[in-house]
Amino acid sequence: MELNDFLSIGRMTPAAIAVQQGCRYERRMETELDIWKKKLLYRATHRGTRELDLIIGGFARARVADFDMAQCLAFETLLEA
């Protein structure tokens, strides 16, 4: 690398630096469904009482990752009840 290359690094993003240096750099873009699942998991583990957190949160940790949109909607309805 030349001196100009080192000076321009400060203005580059980490991904651009990694590509320039030949590193593999990937960042998975989260879909709206992934974000919704994270919110459901948080709500299921923060219900207000320890017992509900353990029961509903344990179910959510085991199952929410595999939910489709209909299942997420049904689970959200359950959490709001």
C-alpha positions in Angstrom: 0.0 0.0 0.0 1.1 3.5 -0.7 0.9 6.5 1.6 -2.3 7.8 -0.1 -4.0 4.5 0.6 -3.3 4.8 4.3 -4.6 8.4 4.4 -7.8 7.5 2.7 -8.6 4.6 5.0 -10.0 7.0 7.7 -12.8 8.0 5.3 -13.7 4.4 4.3 -16.3 2.2 5.9 -15.2 -1.1 7.6 -16.8 -3.1 4.7 -14.9 -1.1 2.1 -11.6 -1.6 4.0 -12.2 -5.3 4.3 -13.0 -5.6 0.5 -9.9 -3.5 -0.3 -7.7 -5.8 1.8 -9.2 -8.9 0.4 -11.1 -10.0 3.5 -14.5 -11.5 3.4 -17.0 -9.2 5.1 -20.7 -10.0 5.2 -23.5 -8.4 7.2 -26.9 -10.1 7.2 -29.7 -7.6 6.6 -32.6 -8.2 9.0 -36.0 -8.5 7.5 -39.1 -7.1 9.1 -40.1 -10.6 10.2 -36.7 -11.0 12.0 -37.2 -7.7 13.8 -40.8 -8.7 14.7 -39.5 -12.0 16.1 -37.0 -10.2 18.3 -39.7 -7.9 19.6 -41.9 -10.9 20.4 -39.1 -12.7 22.2 -38.4 -9.6 24.3 -42.1 -9.2 25.2 -42.4 -12.8 26.0 -39.5 -12.7 28.4 -40.5 -9.4 30.1 -44.1 -10.0 31.1 -43.9 -8.6 34.6 -43.7 -11.7 36.8 -40.9 -14.1 37.0 -43.2 -17.1 36.5 -44.7 -15.8 33.3 -41.2 -14.8 32.0 -40.0 -18.4 32.5 -43.0 -20.2 31.1 -43.9 -18.0 28.1 -40.2 -16.9 27.5 -39.0 -20.5 27.5 -41.6 -21.3 24.9 -40.7 -18.2 22.9 -36.9 -19.0 23.0 -37.6 -22.5 21.7 -40.1 -21.7 19.0 -40.2 -18.1 17.8 -37.2 -18.5 15.4 -39.2 -20.9 13.3 -42.5 -18.9 13.2 -44.0 -17.6 10.0 -46.1 -14.4 9.8 -49.3 -16.1 10.8 -47.8 -17.7 13.8 -46.1 -14.4 14.9 -49.5 -12.7 14.6 -51.2 -15.4 16.7 -48.4 -15.3 19.4 -48.6 -11.5 19.5 -52.4 -11.8 20.1 -51.7 -14.1 22.9 -49.1 -11.8 24.5 -51.6 -8.9 24.3 -54.3 -10.8 26.1 
